[in-house]
Amino acid sequence: MTAELTRGQNHPLPRARLEIRVSAGTPVVAGATLGDENGTIHGVDRVAHPGTPTLPGLEVSRQAAADHRLAVDLDAVPEAVHRVSVLLALPAGGRGPARFGAVAAPFVAVTDLDGDEVARYTITGLEAETAVVALELYRRQGAWKVRAVGQGYAGGLVELLADQKLSQAHQLAASIQEAVASGLARSVPAPPAAAPTHRPDQGTAPQGGPGTPVPPVSAYDPQGASAPGPQTPGAPQPYQGGPGEPADSGRPSAPTAGGPIDYSHPRRQNAAPPPPPAAPPAEPGRPARPVAGDATGWSMEERLYNQVWGMFEDLARTTAAYRSAVDFAESRREKELDQALSDPRSRIGGQGDAAREAARSRHGLLVSQAREVLDRDVAQLVAEAEVVEPALPTAFARWDNPVWHAYRVPMEIPMALRLGDLHLPEADRIRIPMLIRLPLERGLWIDSGRSASLDGSFADSHEMRRLGLETAVAHAARLLAVYPAGEFTVHVVDPAGSGAQALAPLVQSGVLAAPPAQGAAGVAEVLARLTQRVDLVQMALRAGAPDALPPGVDTSQQLLVVNDFPHGFDDRAVNQLRYLADEGPAVGVHLMMVADREESAGFGPLLDPLWRSLLRLTPVADDHLADPWVGHAWTYEPALVPPGSQVLQQVLAQVAAARRSWGR
């Protein structure tokens, strides 16, 4: 399992031979230092950099690039070395941004030789720094660990190397920048006309939605001193070398000055599947036209899945870059205003007014430039969404997509399901599908509490309960529709019978395993039956005989929809719900609760583990979901059936007919 590190956190390294992948919003210099127990570097021969890319157990890139791969063999590192520090720096000479705060947060990932991530870290909080120690690999009691550092230096490589007690810091920093400048001078510049696509590669995206710790991240998942050759937009860049012969990652994946940022990310590396389809040639001076399915994958479904999450990660990164630029502009304006006011001479006459006006003017210019870049990237994402949305398969499509009118009960389970849409306030015109992997890894909590919608209006508790159950019905119907006949069963608990109207599509179509259970007795019976199923399947699996189940045990995936919780539930029933939420997903039993968190607070500690184990969704638009890469609060909009549409009834009728045919 991949560890998502924050600054200061550490994680054990299971293997000695590793690869460290770096992704930044601009070409950077990547290197590494070999230090003792205190982190001290004993000589320039303990620093791997573009001028000296190979040291015992370590090899780095020979040129500045937006993406790097560093090869590490910890068994080959000298015994005196206790810390391997990975450093990043901006090239000198005005070829790119002057500080890390002006670009997207750099990302580093430690992987094994198969490409599986061990740990990843997004370096946030950088402003005026031009060099940073990203992470360090260190010995601890005979074993190696990785620690997320994120220590930045406004003084660049000189200050970084001096902080590690290297006496020749000035000379080495100059030689590193000279080696980088020589490499750039030998390379062929990128074509000035065609803007690159957001993502040079897309691999398997993380399982789960933005509420699930992953990466994320413009793109959340992408992926030497040679010139950049022509590339097909979206085509993978496979790693051709071995652990002792790493790929030369000096090829820039974004223009070095004046061009759009390429927010690539090392976790999107996946060169195994066949290449995606090529995009049509771009018109001169225009970005390449987007193509549906231009991510990597073994099937079109997987390509579209990866492309959707690539779009999500693109939007996260480009918005993070915009917010960072705005924050910098505001801090710079405040600093300049403070300086103007601190001088008594500037308070008299027009000198102070001119200084304040100049500060405000520079702030407006910086914000305008940042917004222009954001609008350009968002426009490209909008164009991509316009071709991707119509091409989505049934499980990924909105209810108003025409693909539902051609619906047929599938023969296979899809890889993911759409639960709604996500967007950010800076880019309100684009909606990213929220896809979660199947089978469900955790249950859902549909929050029916009184909530304010985005327009500031409030829905009363009765209206929110109705909307919450309608949302749950739409999700349950979608799950029934994407599973083959007989492989998904839905149970409903409605203790007070208050959800009869919202549950009508499920009840009247005949897709439920039984009528909704009512009253305390009905609740107890359903919970006891599902708890017994979990116990039986667990015992069969532990005994190594998954097929040796008693007759009559339903082996299909089970979904329990609970309405109007906690009405009709006592402490025993709540404990059973907790058991189903914790143990059920592993054996095919899933939970969907329609409940108000505040009304359920009376259960106290009994409820807290249940609440934390479920993914909270809302029946109205709400900005409660966060991604772990850059910390954005995403606005979630549920996937609801358009008013007046009969598509839900038509789909459920086909599901019911298929179930009857399957049961004969």
C-alpha positions as CSV (number, residue, x, y, z in Angstrom):
1,M,0.0,0.0,0.0
2,T,1.4,3.4,-0.9
3,A,2.1,5.8,1.9
4,E,1.0,9.4,1.3
5,L,3.6,11.4,3.3
6,T,3.4,14.9,4.7
7,R,6.3,17.0,5.8
8,G,8.3,15.2,8.5
9,Q,6.6,11.8,8.1
10,N,8.7,8.7,7.5
11,H,8.0,5.2,6.0
12,P,10.1,2.0,5.9
13,L,11.6,1.0,2.6
14,P,11.0,-2.7,1.8
15,R,13.7,-3.0,-0.8
16,A,17.2,-1.7,-1.4
17,R,16.9,-1.1,-5.2
18,L,14.5,1.7,-5.8
19,E,13.6,4.4,-8.2
20,I,12.7,8.0,-7.2
21,R,10.5,9.8,-9.7
22,V,10.2,13.5,-9.7
23,S,7.5,15.7,-11.4
24,A,7.5,19.5,-11.3
25,G,5.7,22.3,-13.1
26,T,8.9,23.4,-14.8
27,P,12.3,21.9,-15.7
28,V,14.3,21.5,-12.5
29,V,17.8,20.1,-11.7
30,A,17.7,16.9,-9.7
31,G,20.5,15.6,-7.6
32,A,21.4,13.8,-4.4
33,T,23.9,14.0,-1.6
34,L,25.4,11.3,0.5
35,G,25.8,12.4,4.2
36,D,26.8,10.9,7.5
37,E,24.7,10.5,10.6
38,N,24.4,14.2,11.0
39,G,23.7,14.9,7.3
40,T,27.2,16.3,6.7
41,I,28.6,16.0,3.2
42,H,32.3,15.1,3.3
43,G,33.5,16.4,-0.1
44,V,32.1,17.2,-3.5
45,D,32.6,13.5,-4.4
46,R,29.5,12.8,-2.2
47,V,27.1,14.8,-4.4
48,A,25.4,13.3,-7.5
49,H,24.4,16.0,-10.0
50,P,24.2,16.6,-13.8
51,G,28.0,17.1,-14.0
52,T,28.7,13.9,-12.0
53,P,25.6,11.8,-12.4
54,T,26.8,8.5,-11.0
55,L,28.0,7.6,-7.5
56,P,28.1,4.2,-5.8
57,G,24.5,3.1,-5.5
58,L,23.1,6.3,-7.1
59,E,22.5,7.7,-10.6
60,V,20.7,11.0,-11.4
61,S,19.7,12.8,-14.6
62,R,22.2,14.7,-16.7
63,Q,20.0,17.7,-17.5
64,A,17.2,19.9,-16.2
65,A,13.7,18.5,-16.9
66,A,10.2,18.6,-15.6
67,D,10.3,14.8,-15.0
68,H,13.2,12.8,-13.5
69,R,13.9,9.2,-12.5
70,L,16.8,8.7,-10.0
71,A,18.1,5.1,-9.6
72,V,19.1,4.0,-6.1
73,D,20.7,0.9,-4.8
74,L,21.0,1.2,-1.1
75,D,23.1,-2.0,-0.8
76,A,25.8,-0.3,-2.9
77,V,25.9,2.9,-0.9
78,P,29.1,3.2,1.2
79,E,28.9,2.1,4.8
80,A,29.8,5.6,6.0
81,V,26.7,7.0,4.3
82,H,23.6,7.3,6.5
83,R,21.5,9.8,4.6
84,V,20.8,10.1,0.9
85,S,19.1,13.5,0.4
86,V,17.2,14.1,-2.9
87,L,17.5,17.8,-3.9
88,L,15.7,19.8,-6.6
89,A,16.8,23.2,-7.8
90,L,15.7,25.7,-10.5
91,P,18.2,26.3,-13.3
92,A,20.0,29.6,-13.2
93,G,20.1,32.0,-16.1
94,G,16.5,33.2,-16.5
95,R,15.4,30.1,-18.5
96,G,12.3,29.5,-16.3
97,P,10.5,30.7,-13.2
98,A,12.7,32.4,-10.5
99,R,11.1,30.6,-7.6
100,F,9.2,27.4,-6.8
101,G,6.2,29.4,-5.6
102,A,5.4,30.4,-9.2
103,V,4.8,26.8,-10.4
104,A,2.8,23.8,-9.3
105,A,4.0,22.0,-6.2
106,P,6.8,19.5,-7.1
107,F,5.9,15.8,-6.5
108,V,8.3,12.9,-5.6
109,A,7.5,9.2,-5.4
110,V,9.6,6.3,-4.3
111,T,8.9,3.1,-6.3
112,D,10.3,-0.3,-6.6
113,L,11.7,-1.6,-9.9
114,D,8.2,-2.8,-11.1
115,G,6.9,0.8,-10.8
116,D,4.8,0.1,-7.7
117,E,4.8,3.1,-5.3
118,V,6.2,2.7,-1.8
119,A,5.7,6.4,-0.8
120,R,4.8,9.7,-2.4
121,Y,5.1,13.3,-1.3
122,T,3.8,16.6,-2.7
123,I,6.1,19.5,-1.6
124,T,3.7,22.2,-0.7
125,G,4.3,25.6,1.0
126,L,7.2,26.7,-1.2
127,E,7.3,30.5,-2.1
128,A,10.6,32.3,-2.8
129,E,12.8,29.1,-2.6
130,T,14.9,28.1,-5.6
131,A,16.2,24.9,-4.1
132,V,14.6,22.3,-1.9
133,V,15.6,19.0,-0.2
134,A,12.6,16.9,-1.2
135,L,13.1,13.8,0.9
136,E,15.9,11.7,2.4
137,L,16.6,8.0,2.7
138,Y,18.2,7.2,6.0
139,R,19.5,4.3,8.0
140,R,17.7,3.5,11.3
141,Q,18.7,0.4,13.3
142,G,20.1,-1.4,10.3
143,A,17.1,-0.7,8.0
144,W,16.4,2.1,5.6
145,K,13.5,4.5,5.7
146,V,12.3,7.5,3.7
147,R,11.4,10.8,5.2
148,A,9.5,13.7,3.6
149,V,11.6,16.8,4.2
150,G,10.4,19.7,1.9
151,Q,13.1,22.1,3.3
152,G,13.4,25.0,0.9
153,Y,16.2,27.5,0.4
154,A,15.8,31.0,-1.1
155,G,19.6,31.1,-1.5
156,G,19.4,28.2,-4.0
157,L,22.0,25.4,-4.2
158,V,24.7,27.4,-2.4
159,E,22.6,27.7,0.7
160,L,21.3,24.1,0.5
161,L,24.8,22.6,0.2
162,A,26.2,25.0,2.8
163,D,23.5,23.8,5.2
164,Q,24.8,20.3,4.8
165,K,28.2,21.5,5.8
166,L,29.9,21.3,2.4
167,S,32.8,23.6,2.4
168,Q,33.0,23.9,-1.4
169,A,29.3,24.9,-1.7
170,H,29.9,27.9,-3.9
171,Q,32.2,26.2,-6.3
172,L,30.0,23.0,-6.6
173,A,26.8,25.0,-7.1
174,A,28.4,27.0,-9.9
175,S,29.7,23.8,-11.6
176,I,26.2,22.2,-11.4
177,Q,24.6,25.2,-13.1
178,E,27.3,25.3,-15.7
179,A,26.7,21.6,-16.5
180,V,23.0,22.3,-16.8
181,A,23.5,25.3,-19.0
182,S,25.8,23.3,-21.3
183,G,23.3,20.5,-21.6
184,L,20.5,23.0,-22.5
185,A,22.7,24.6,-25.0
186,R,23.3,21.3,-26.8
187,S,19.6,20.4,-26.9
188,V,17.1,21.3,-29.6
189,P,14.6,23.9,-28.3
190,A,10.9,22.9,-28.2
191,P,8.8,24.0,-31.1
192,P,7.4,27.5,-30.2
193,A,4.0,27.1,-31.9
194,A,2.2,24.0,-30.7
195,A,1.3,24.0,-27.0
196,P,1.7,20.6,-25.3
197,T,-1.2,18.7,-23.9
198,H,-1.5,18.6,-20.1
199,R,-0.3,15.0,-19.7
200,P,2.5,13.2,-21.4
201,D,1.3,9.9,-20.0
202,Q,-1.5,8.4,-18.1
203,G,-1.4,5.2,-16.2
204,T,-3.7,3.5,-13.8
205,A,-5.2,6.1,-11.6
206,P,-5.6,5.6,-7.9
207,Q,-8.5,3.5,-6.8
208,G,-11.2,5.7,-5.3
209,G,-12.3,9.2,-5.5
210,P,-10.8,12.5,-4.3
211,G,-11.7,11.6,-0.8
212,T,-9.4,8.6,-1.0
213,P,-5.7,9.3,-0.3
214,V,-3.8,9.1,-3.5
215,P,-2.2,11.4,-5.5
216,P,-4.2,12.8,-7.3
217,V,-2.0,14.6,-9.3
218,S,-2.4,19.8,-13.7
219,A,-2.2,15.9,-13.7
220,Y,-2.0,13.6,-10.8
221,D,-0.5,10.5,-12.3
222,P,2.1,10.6,-15.3
223,Q,4.5,9.4,-15.4
224,G,18.6,12.0,-20.8
225,A,20.6,14.7,-22.1
226,S,19.1,14.4,-25.5
227,A,16.9,16.7,-27.4
228,P,13.1,16.4,-27.1
229,G,11.8,14.5,-30.1
230,P,8.3,14.7,-31.5
231,Q,5.8,13.0,-29.3
232,T,2.2,12.0,-29.8
233,P,0.0,13.8,-27.3
234,G,-0.9,11.5,-24.5
235,A,1.6,8.8,-25.6
236,P,3.5,7.0,-22.8
237,Q,7.2,7.4,-22.3
238,P,8.4,3.9,-21.3
239,Y,11.3,3.4,-19.1
240,Q,13.9,1.5,-21.1
241,G,16.8,1.1,-18.6
242,G,17.4,-1.1,-15.6
243,P,18.3,-0.3,-12.0
244,G,21.9,0.2,-12.8
245,E,21.1,1.9,-16.1
246,P,18.3,4.3,-15.5
247,A,16.5,6.1,-18.3
248,D,18.0,9.4,-19.2
249,S,15.3,11.7,-18.0
250,G,16.8,15.0,-19.1
251,R,14.1,15.6,-21.8
252,P,12.0,18.5,-20.9
253,S,8.3,17.8,-21.0
254,A,7.3,21.4,-21.0
255,P,8.7,24.6,-22.6
256,T,11.3,26.2,-20.4
257,A,10.2,29.8,-20.8
258,G,6.9,31.4,-21.7
259,G,5.1,28.2,-22.5
260,P,2.3,26.4,-20.6
261,I,3.2,24.4,-17.6
262,D,3.1,20.6,-17.9
263,Y,1.7,19.4,-14.6
264,S,2.9,15.8,-15.0
265,H,3.2,13.4,-12.2
266,P,5.3,10.2,-11.8
267,R,2.5,8.0,-10.6
268,R,0.8,8.1,-14.0
269,Q,3.7,6.0,-15.5
270,N,2.4,2.8,-17.0
271,A,4.1,1.7,-20.2
272,A,2.7,-1.8,-20.4
273,P,-0.6,-1.3,-22.1
274,P,-0.7,-0.5,-25.8
275,P,-0.4,3.1,-26.8
276,P,-3.5,5.3,-26.9
277,P,-4.9,6.6,-30.2
278,A,-3.1,9.5,-31.7
279,A,-4.7,12.9,-31.6
280,P,-5.5,14.7,-34.9
281,P,-2.8,17.1,-36.0
282,A,-3.1,20.5,-34.3
283,E,-3.5,23.6,-36.3
284,P,-0.6,26.0,-36.3
285,G,-0.6,28.1,-33.2
286,R,-3.3,26.0,-31.5
287,P,-3.2,23.2,-28.9
288,A,-3.6,19.7,-30.0
289,R,-7.2,18.7,-30.4
290,P,-8.3,16.3,-27.5
291,V,-9.3,12.7,-28.2
292,A,-11.5,10.5,-26.0
293,G,-9.5,7.6,-24.6
294,D,-6.0,9.1,-25.1
295,A,-4.8,7.6,-21.8
296,T,-3.1,4.3,-21.5
297,G,-5.0,1.2,-20.7
298,W,-5.9,-2.3,-22.0
299,S,-9.4,-1.4,-22.9
300,M,-11.3,1.7,-23.9
301,E,-13.0,1.6,-20.6
302,E,-9.7,1.7,-18.7
303,R,-8.4,4.5,-21.0
304,L,-11.4,6.6,-20.4
305,Y,-11.2,5.9,-16.6
306,N,-7.6,7.0,-16.6
307,Q,-8.4,10.0,-18.8
308,V,-11.1,11.2,-16.4
309,W,-8.9,11.0,-13.4
310,G,-6.1,12.7,-15.4
311,M,-8.5,15.6,-16.0
312,F,-9.3,15.7,-12.3
313,E,-5.6,15.9,-11.5
314,D,-4.9,18.4,-14.2
315,L,-7.5,20.7,-12.8
316,A,-6.2,20.2,-9.2
317,R,-2.7,21.1,-10.2
318,T,-3.4,24.1,-12.5
319,T,-5.7,25.5,-9.8
320,A,-3.0,25.0,-7.2
321,A,-0.6,26.9,-9.4
322,Y,-3.1,29.8,-9.8
323,R,-3.8,30.0,-6.0
324,S,-0.1,29.9,-5.3
325,A,0.5,32.8,-7.7
326,V,-2.3,34.8,-6.3
327,D,-1.0,34.3,-2.7
328,F,2.5,35.4,-3.8
329,A,1.1,38.5,-5.5
330,E,-0.8,39.4,-2.3
331,S,2.1,38.8,0.0
332,R,4.3,40.9,-2.3
333,R,1.8,43.7,-2.4
334,E,1.6,43.7,1.4
335,K,5.3,43.7,1.7
336,E,5.7,46.7,-0.7
337,L,3.0,48.6,1.1
338,D,4.6,48.0,4.5
339,Q,7.9,49.2,3.1
340,A,6.3,52.3,1.7
341,L,4.6,53.1,5.0
342,S,7.6,52.4,7.1
343,D,9.5,55.3,5.6
344,P,8.3,58.6,7.2
345,R,9.4,60.5,4.1
346,S,6.9,58.6,1.9
347,R,4.0,59.6,4.0
348,I,4.2,63.2,2.9
349,G,3.3,64.4,-0.5
350,G,2.6,62.2,-3.5
351,Q,5.6,59.8,-3.1
352,G,3.7,57.4,-0.8
353,D,0.6,57.5,-3.0
354,A,2.7,56.6,-6.0
355,A,4.4,53.7,-4.1
356,R,1.1,52.3,-3.1
357,E,-0.4,52.7,-6.5
358,A,2.6,50.9,-8.0
359,A,2.3,48.1,-5.5
360,R,-1.4,47.6,-6.4
361,S,-0.6,47.8,-10.1
362,R,2.0,45.1,-9.9
363,H,-0.4,43.0,-7.8
364,G,-3.1,43.3,-10.4
365,L,-0.7,42.4,-13.2
366,L,0.5,39.3,-11.5
367,V,-3.0,38.1,-10.7
368,S,-4.1,38.9,-14.3
369,Q,-1.2,36.8,-15.7
370,A,-2.0,33.9,-13.4
371,R,-5.7,34.0,-14.4
372,E,-4.7,34.0,-18.0
373,V,-2.7,30.8,-17.6
374,L,-5.6,29.3,-15.6
375,D,-8.2,30.2,-18.2
376,R,-6.0,28.7,-20.9
377,D,-5.6,25.4,-19.1
378,V,-9.3,25.3,-18.1
379,A,-10.3,26.0,-21.7
380,Q,-8.2,23.0,-22.8
381,L,-9.9,20.8,-20.2
382,V,-13.3,22.0,-21.2
383,A,-12.5,21.0,-24.8
384,E,-11.3,17.6,-23.5
385,A,-14.5,17.2,-21.5
386,E,-16.6,17.9,-24.5
387,V,-15.2,14.9,-26.4
388,V,-14.8,12.6,-23.3
389,E,-18.3,13.0,-21.8
390,P,-20.2,11.6,-24.9
391,A,-17.8,8.7,-25.2
392,L,-18.2,7.5,-21.6
393,P,-19.6,4.0,-21.1
394,T,-22.9,3.5,-19.1
395,A,-21.3,3.1,-15.7
396,F,-19.3,6.4,-16.2
397,A,-22.1,8.4,-17.9
398,R,-24.6,10.9,-16.5
399,W,-28.2,9.9,-16.4
400,D,-28.9,12.4,-19.3
401,N,-26.3,10.7,-21.5
402,P,-27.9,9.1,-24.6
403,V,-26.0,5.9,-23.8
404,W,-28.6,5.1,-21.2
405,H,-31.3,4.9,-23.8
406,A,-29.4,2.1,-25.5
407,Y,-28.9,0.3,-22.2
408,R,-28.6,-3.4,-22.0
409,V,-27.8,-5.5,-18.9
410,P,-24.0,-6.0,-19.0
411,M,-22.2,-9.3,-19.0
412,E,-19.2,-8.0,-17.0
413,I,-18.7,-5.8,-14.0
414,P,-17.3,-2.4,-15.0
415,M,-14.1,-1.1,-13.3
416,A,-15.7,1.9,-11.8
417,L,-19.0,3.8,-11.2
418,R,-20.0,7.4,-11.4
419,L,-21.4,8.9,-8.2
420,G,-21.5,12.5,-9.2
421,D,-19.5,15.4,-10.5
422,L,-16.7,17.6,-9.0
423,H,-15.7,21.1,-9.7
424,L,-13.7,24.0,-8.2
425,P,-14.8,27.6,-7.8
426,E,-12.1,29.0,-10.0
427,A,-13.2,26.7,-12.9
428,D,-17.0,26.5,-12.5
429,R,-17.6,25.8,-16.1
430,I,-16.1,22.3,-16.1
431,R,-17.4,19.3,-14.2
432,I,-15.2,16.2,-13.6
433,P,-16.9,12.9,-13.2
434,M,-16.4,11.4,-9.7
435,L,-15.6,7.7,-10.4
436,I,-15.1,5.1,-7.7
437,R,-13.7,1.6,-8.3
438,L,-15.9,-1.5,-8.1
439,P,-16.6,-3.5,-6.1
440,L,-17.1,-0.8,-3.5
441,E,-14.3,-0.7,-1.0
442,R,-16.3,1.3,1.6
443,G,-20.0,2.2,2.2
444,L,-21.7,5.4,1.6
445,W,-23.3,7.9,4.0
446,I,-25.9,10.1,2.2
447,D,-26.1,13.1,4.6
448,S,-29.8,14.2,5.0
449,G,-29.0,16.8,7.6
450,R,-30.2,20.4,7.1
451,S,-27.7,22.0,4.8
452,A,-27.2,25.2,2.9
453,S,-27.0,24.9,-0.8
454,L,-24.4,26.8,-2.9
455,D,-26.8,29.6,-3.6
456,G,-27.2,30.3,0.2
457,S,-30.7,28.9,0.5
458,F,-31.5,26.3,3.1
459,A,-33.5,23.1,2.7
460,D,-35.6,22.0,5.7
461,S,-35.1,18.6,7.3
462,H,-38.1,17.0,5.6
463,E,-36.9,18.1,2.2
464,M,-33.4,17.0,2.9
465,R,-34.6,13.5,3.9
466,R,-36.5,13.2,0.7
467,L,-33.6,14.4,-1.4
468,G,-31.2,12.1,0.5
469,L,-33.3,9.0,-0.2
470,E,-33.8,10.0,-3.9
471,T,-30.1,10.2,-4.2
472,A,-29.6,6.8,-2.5
473,V,-32.2,5.3,-4.9
474,A,-30.3,6.8,-7.9
475,H,-27.0,5.3,-6.7
476,A,-28.6,1.9,-5.9
477,A,-30.3,1.8,-9.3
478,R,-27.0,2.6,-11.0
479,L,-25.2,-0.2,-9.1
480,L,-28.0,-2.6,-10.1
481,A,-27.7,-1.5,-13.7
482,V,-23.9,-2.0,-14.1
483,Y,-23.8,-5.5,-12.6
484,P,-24.7,-8.6,-14.6
485,A,-28.1,-10.2,-13.8
486,G,-28.1,-11.9,-10.5
487,E,-24.8,-10.6,-9.3
488,F,-26.1,-7.6,-7.2
489,T,-28.9,-7.7,-4.6
490,V,-30.4,-4.7,-2.9
491,H,-32.1,-4.7,0.5
492,V,-33.9,-1.7,2.0
493,V,-34.7,-0.9,5.6
494,D,-37.3,1.9,6.1
495,P,-38.4,1.5,9.7
496,A,-41.1,4.2,9.7
497,G,-42.2,3.7,6.1
498,S,-41.5,7.3,5.4
499,G,-39.6,6.7,2.2
500,A,-42.4,5.0,0.2
501,Q,-42.6,7.7,-2.5
502,A,-38.8,7.9,-3.1
503,L,-38.5,4.1,-3.0
504,A,-41.3,3.6,-5.5
505,P,-39.0,3.0,-8.6
506,L,-37.2,0.2,-6.8
507,V,-40.3,-1.4,-5.3
508,Q,-42.5,-1.2,-8.4
509,S,-39.9,-2.5,-10.8
510,G,-39.4,-5.6,-8.7
511,V,-35.6,-5.3,-8.4
512,L,-35.5,-5.5,-4.6
513,A,-34.8,-8.8,-2.9
514,A,-37.8,-8.2,-0.7
515,P,-40.2,-5.3,0.2
516,P,-38.6,-2.6,2.4
517,A,-38.3,-3.8,6.0
518,Q,-40.3,-1.8,8.5
519,G,-40.4,-1.5,12.3
520,A,-37.8,-2.7,14.8
521,A,-38.5,-6.3,14.0
522,G,-37.9,-5.8,10.2
523,V,-34.7,-4.0,11.0
524,A,-33.5,-6.8,13.2
525,E,-34.3,-9.5,10.7
526,V,-32.5,-7.9,7.8
527,L,-29.4,-7.1,9.9
528,A,-29.3,-10.6,11.3
529,R,-29.5,-12.2,7.9
530,L,-26.7,-10.0,6.4
531,T,-24.5,-10.4,9.5
532,Q,-24.9,-14.2,9.2
533,R,-23.9,-14.0,5.5
534,V,-20.7,-12.1,6.4
535,D,-19.9,-14.7,9.1
536,L,-20.5,-17.7,6.8
537,V,-18.4,-16.3,3.9
538,Q,-15.6,-15.3,6.2
539,M,-15.5,-18.8,7.7
540,A,-15.4,-20.4,4.3
541,L,-12.6,-18.2,3.1
542,R,-10.5,-18.8,6.3
543,A,-11.1,-22.5,5.8
544,G,-9.8,-22.3,2.2
545,A,-13.1,-23.5,0.8
546,P,-14.9,-20.5,-0.6
547,D,-17.4,-22.8,-2.5
548,A,-18.4,-24.8,0.5
549,L,-21.2,-22.5,1.6
550,P,-24.6,-23.8,2.9
551,P,-27.4,-24.1,0.4
552,G,-29.4,-20.9,0.0
553,V,-26.6,-18.5,0.7
554,D,-26.8,-15.6,-1.8
555,T,-23.2,-15.2,-3.1
556,S,-24.0,-12.1,-5.1
557,Q,-22.9,-8.6,-4.0
558,Q,-25.3,-7.3,-1.4
559,L,-26.3,-3.6,-0.7
560,L,-28.2,-2.6,2.3
561,V,-29.9,0.8,2.0
562,V,-30.9,2.2,5.4
563,N,-33.4,5.1,5.4
564,D,-34.2,7.4,8.3
565,F,-31.5,6.3,10.6
566,P,-31.5,6.2,13.6
567,H,-35.3,5.6,13.8
568,G,-35.9,2.0,14.7
569,F,-32.3,1.2,15.8
570,D,-31.1,0.3,19.2
571,D,-27.5,-0.2,20.4
572,R,-27.4,-3.8,19.2
573,A,-28.6,-2.8,15.7
574,V,-26.0,0.0,15.6
575,N,-23.3,-2.5,16.5
576,Q,-24.4,-4.8,13.7
577,L,-24.3,-1.8,11.3
578,R,-20.7,-1.2,12.4
579,Y,-19.8,-4.8,11.8
580,L,-21.3,-4.7,8.3
581,A,-19.5,-1.5,7.5
582,D,-16.1,-2.8,8.7
583,E,-16.2,-6.5,7.6
584,G,-18.8,-6.5,4.9
585,P,-17.0,-4.9,1.9
586,A,-14.3,-7.6,1.9
587,V,-17.0,-10.3,1.5
588,G,-19.4,-8.5,-0.8
589,V,-21.8,-6.8,1.7
590,H,-22.0,-3.0,1.4
591,L,-23.9,-0.3,3.3
592,M,-25.6,2.9,2.1
593,M,-27.0,5.0,5.0
594,V,-29.4,7.9,4.6
595,A,-29.0,9.8,7.8
596,D,-28.5,13.1,9.6
597,R,-25.3,13.2,11.6
598,E,-26.7,15.5,14.2
599,E,-29.8,13.4,14.8
600,S,-27.6,10.3,15.2
601,A,-25.3,12.0,17.7
602,G,-27.2,10.4,20.6
603,F,-25.3,7.1,20.0
604,G,-22.1,8.9,20.8
605,P,-19.0,6.7,20.6
606,L,-21.0,3.9,19.1
607,L,-21.6,5.9,15.9
608,D,-18.2,7.5,15.4
609,P,-16.4,4.5,14.0
610,L,-19.4,3.9,11.6
611,W,-19.4,7.5,10.5
612,R,-15.6,7.5,9.8
613,S,-15.8,4.2,7.8
614,L,-18.2,5.5,5.2
615,L,-17.8,8.0,2.4
616,R,-20.0,11.0,3.0
617,L,-22.0,12.3,0.1
618,T,-24.7,14.9,0.0
619,P,-28.0,15.2,-1.9
620,V,-27.3,18.8,-2.8
621,A,-24.1,20.5,-4.1
622,D,-21.6,20.8,-1.2
623,D,-17.9,21.5,-1.0
624,H,-17.0,18.9,1.6
625,L,-14.7,16.6,-0.4
626,A,-10.9,17.2,-0.3
627,D,-8.0,15.7,-2.3
628,P,-4.8,14.8,-0.6
629,W,-2.4,16.2,-3.1
630,V,-3.0,20.0,-2.9
631,G,-5.8,20.1,-0.3
632,H,-8.5,21.6,-2.5
633,A,-12.1,21.5,-1.2
634,W,-14.0,20.1,-4.2
635,T,-17.7,20.8,-4.7
636,Y,-19.6,17.6,-5.1
637,E,-22.8,17.4,-7.1
638,P,-24.8,14.1,-6.9
639,A,-25.6,12.1,-10.0
640,L,-29.4,12.5,-10.2
641,V,-32.0,11.7,-12.8
642,P,-33.2,14.7,-14.7
643,P,-36.7,15.9,-13.6
644,G,-39.4,14.3,-15.7
645,S,-37.1,11.7,-17.2
646,Q,-38.2,8.1,-17.4
647,V,-34.7,6.7,-17.9
648,L,-34.6,5.3,-14.4
649,Q,-37.8,3.3,-14.8
650,Q,-36.7,2.0,-18.2
651,V,-33.3,0.8,-16.9
652,L,-34.8,-0.8,-13.8
653,A,-37.4,-2.6,-15.9
654,Q,-34.6,-4.2,-18.0
655,V,-32.7,-5.1,-14.8
656,A,-35.9,-6.8,-13.4
657,A,-36.5,-8.7,-16.6
658,A,-32.9,-9.9,-16.7
659,R,-33.2,-11.0,-13.0
660,R,-36.4,-13.0,-13.7
661,S,-34.7,-14.7,-16.7
662,W,-31.6,-15.5,-14.7
663,G,-33.7,-17.0,-11.9
664,R,-35.5,-19.5,-14.1
